[in-house]
Amino acid sequence: MTWLDLNRDLVLDLLGRHVRLAVPAVLISVVVAIALGRLAWRWPRVGTVVLGISGLLYSIPALPLLIVIPVLLSVPLRSETNLIVALAVYGTALLAGTAADAFRSVDERVREAAEAMGYSRTGLFWRVDLPLALPVLVSGIRVVTVSTVSLVTIGALVGISSLGSLLTDGFQRNIREEVATGVIGTMMLAIVLDLAIVAIGAALTPWQQRRTKKQKVVTA
Amino acid sequence: MGIEFRGVGKTYPDGTVAVADFSCTVPSHRTLALVGSSGSGKTTLMRMVNRMVDATTGSVLIDGRDVRDLDKVALRRSIGYVPQAGGLLPHRRVVDNVATVPILNGTSKTAARAAAMDLLTVVGLDHSLAKRYPGQLSGGQQQRVAVARALASEPNILLMDEPFGAVDPIVRRDLQDQLLQLQAELGKTIVLVTHDIDEAFRVGDEIVILKTGGIIAQVGTPQEIVAAPADDFVRDFVGTDRAERNLKTVDIDGKQVVVDGDDRPVGVLR
């Protein structure tokens, strides 16, 4: 692909920008969604309202959101902050429900026994609930990551550079290879980040691995 | 060290009365078995001791001190707790499960793990299991870990919530034997909750049989209860009329053989 050879530096630069937009947005989504999910798990009534509202946020069209956020937060329209906040809103909306499910997935017998042993409330959250919620949480984070990586491209429409810029530029100038590079690059980045999360998730939940291995041995 | 239930009751906000008015004393180094069907309030009573449930009336005293005056978390760490099946931390290796409370109390990880290994030996588990996760153990092994974990902080009191309820009868008997052996050496003050009257008879020094709502049907040693059931409820619960509890002796070749109500041999009288 000659176009790619000639524009390698540009593509790598845009790839870097794409990562710097997507990763913070995902991280913010994860933290906020865990907080909201925990809230919804702890107080189900409040939770229904909170999760309902966050679900509604997901239905806001992206372009208006990118115009409203600069007004609300007084950041420039073309700033990375603008896009990161918008993506974090979508990510949180997508993940909060899953986070609540993740906490609900923790075995009540385990929680109760841990409490009876003398875990404090914070200890219970960090050392029991959160680790045990990880398997469900990770599956949600994977969805958010892939969705965020692809949504980053929308920023190109308001002039926030990413691999999406290859799409807008390629369409305008009718360079097919450039559009293809933008599409394939975005997809590959999504796949790589997804695999990274799977690997991190597996490393953080070794007890799950062991169990599956054992089950395989048993059925073999 | 003794535990006293002084006129305790628990009424939930929706009006459900789990326990109406219960008084009982567990002397130090003795095992009290709380027996009853579901809804008898036996678990609620046990949970009052470590304040997993707070009594709405009356009080629970440990060594004369009202548990309500003690810090919940500190109180719970000072009491060994053996949960029902499935109460181990699934994401922690066996050795770390056992070391949990000492580490919460500030013991160094190395020291707590070394002590945990010794405890595995005490409850009869091979050290090769130490690095496994609870999910990789059998039900009986898991409950042995649970007992070791409860002993780790060297508590004076042990609370046991149907600890052997989910294992098969043979393993259950092994675990009960082991508990008796440990108790003979360690002399903890134990409150054990069970719905299994035979388990209560085997491990309890004193037994409280509960009716719905935490009402005491009878208190006594196993012998006293078998010899003189207080009423039809106790007779039915204990199974006094069941064939295996109706023993008689028959003379066979000069030996006094004990047989049950179905004439099945149980043993020989000496």
Interface residues (C-beta under 8 A of the other chain):
Chain A: D107 R109 V110 E112 A113 A114 E115 A116 M117 G118 Y119 S120 G123 V128 P131 L132 T205 P206 W207 R210 R211 K214
Chain B: R47 N50 M52 V73 A74 L75 R76 R77 S78 Y81 P83 Q84 A85 G86 G87 L88 L89 P90 H91 R92 T100 V101 L104 R132 Y133 G135 Q136 R149 L159
